[in-house]
């Protein structure tokens, strides 16, 4: 299934030559470099350092960043295709790339000045450095505006104190995007965005968290204890950081939708393969209606997820509003991945419960997609808010 794109001749579902080339390149990379180690790193919780370097070498860590700033200069649809193909083989690789692209490179590209882009964005986009996004706190999860981490200006330095949790890429990260309250009396209008070296004195990384899935992604707490950073660590406007965070999460949700889409695709492929091979009662199990119904249910979930995800990416490429569409994509694709993985386990029967057949890993990896970068419940809130605005009667408030 290809993305919906508008052409001079009307509606098209055909990938451009460049987008198809991205799919072919990333699929070949995923099959040759990631698949041989995917099961092992899931078992060992090992971060794939060498493969991250290889992803950087083929431009997967700064995909939509212009070449001027070290990136590949591709569109958001190409980015979605890449994350989908990585996640089809290993969702951990998908989220590592997604975070560096969507949550780290994007806010710098959109809000940093040229000097900051040269210092921070360019090496991140080239993959010379890896970034982490520090927004979530113990008391600032779905309510991200409730930032307790503070940044106080002391002469020509900002002094940060507080803690962040569930930080993807935390351990291997070199660069941190950090949100902190610079004027707590203003609430969400008193939050600012900062960029800094991860090895700044006063910054401490916690233990590696052991998770249900995405085992090869590195998740930790990050603590700030009188961490001093230069005054120019602030990017964007003072006290406008929450705007930066919300805009960033819009793109991040498209990335997670793409991750979920890859997991759903892998689940359907595994189900079809097994249904065509396994025999019971002298028939391939794919001939039984019970199995066929699960495959049909999987197919509709997968296609809807892809259409929603590619539409959101296309709208972003066109510079058109896509808040609702990003949330719809993230909401549906996340649930579709869990459903497709669950059906894949059921199609496999007892074998689906064994790690040897990998579909149980797909389910474990899928489950997080309904939680991070905005839970499904938050996505419904966002969608409802947008629908109320879009379909309001004239003159209504």
Secondary structure, DSSP 8 states (H G I E B T S, - for coil): ----EEETTEEE----HHHHHHHHHHHHHIIIIIHHHHHHHHHHT---HHHHHHHHHTT-SSTTS-GGGTS----HHHHHHHHHHHHHH-HHHHHHHHIIIIIIIHHHHHHS-HHHIIIIIHHHHHTSS-EEEE--BTTBSS-TT----EEEEETTEEEEEEEEEEEETTTT-SEEEEEEES-GGGGGGGEEEEEEETT-TTEEE------SS-TTS-EEEEEEEEEEEEGGGEESSTTBHHHHHHHHHHHHHHHHHHHHHHHHHHHHHHHHHHHHH-EETTEEGGGSHHHHHHHHHHHHHHHHHHHHHHHHHHHHHTT---HHHHHHHHHHHHHHHHHHHHHHHHHHGGGGGSGGGSHHHHHHHHHGGGTTTS-HHHHHHHHHHHHHHHT--TT--
